[in-house]
């Protein structure tokens, strides 16, 4: 029903955010301290071809920097929202964070 579809959409957005985080983070040793943290919240709207968006904050060296995320998707239907938090490793300077990141995900419609 609608609840299952909403959960699938939330999982899809979390996979998108997780995939993005994976794109610019690397595994660190358990003793390693992250160079920055990232908080994201966003949503998606789709009817075959969809659009996902998000805003958040990158905290780096004690300062907060606004970030935004957007992208297109195919073959999805619905509206959803989600939030994510991640730790960023190996960020030597703020400019290294800028860029285009790609993510993929899979879902099942029931």
N, C-alpha and C positions, 0 to 999 in steps of 0.2 A: 504494500500500500504506500501511501504518502510518507509515512514514517521511515520505511525502508529506503525510499528514494532520497529523502532528506539526509539520512545517515550516509548513504553512498556518496552524495554530493559533498558532505563535510569531509569524508575520508579522502575524496579526490582532491579537495583543496589542501588538506593537510599533506597529502603526497606531493602536491605541487610545491608547497612551502618546504617540505622536507627535502625534496629533490634539489631545490635552489640552495638550501643550506649545505647539502652535500657537495654541490658544485664549487663552493668556495671555502669549505672547511676540510681539514684533514684530521685524521685520528691523531690524538696526542696521547702521550703517556699519562698514566693515572696521576702522576705527580705534576704534570704540566698545568699551568694556569692559562685560561683563555686570554687572547689579546683583546677581545671585544665580545659583546653580547648583542643579540638581535631579537627584537620582539616585532611580530607582524600580526596584523589582523586584516581580514579582507573578505571578499565574497566572489560569487560567480553567478552569471546569468546566461542561460543557454537554451536554445531551441534548435538543435541540430548543429549550428555553429555558435560557439559561446565565447564569452569574454570573462576573464578573471582579473581581479584587481586587488591591491592591498597597499596598506601604508604601515609604516612602523618606525622604529627608532633603533639606530645602531649606537651603542654606547662604547666609545673608544677613548682610552686615556682619560677617563673621568668626565668626558663631555658627550652630550647627546646630539646625534645627527639624524635628521629626517631622511627616510628612504621610501621609495615607492616601487611597486611591482605591478606588472600587467602582462597579459598574454591572451592568446586565442586557443580555443579547443574545438574539436570536431566530434560529432556524434553524441552529444550530451543534451539532456533536457532537464531544466529545473533552475531553482534559485537556492543558494546556500551561503553560509558564512562560517568562518573559522578563525582561530588564532594560533600562533606558533611562537616558540621561544627556542633559541639556539645559541651555542657558544661558537665563537669564531677563533680559529687558531692560525698561526703563521701570517698574521696581518702585520706587515712591517711598517706600512704608512697608509693613511686614510685613502689616498688615491688608488691603492691596490683593490679597494672594495668595488669601485665603479666597474661597470661592464654589463654584458648580456649573459644571462645564465639560462640554461635549458633544463627542463625536467620532463619526466614522463610518468605515467601512472596507468593503472588498469582498474577497471571496476566492472561490476556485474549489475545489470538491471533486471529486476525480478518482477 
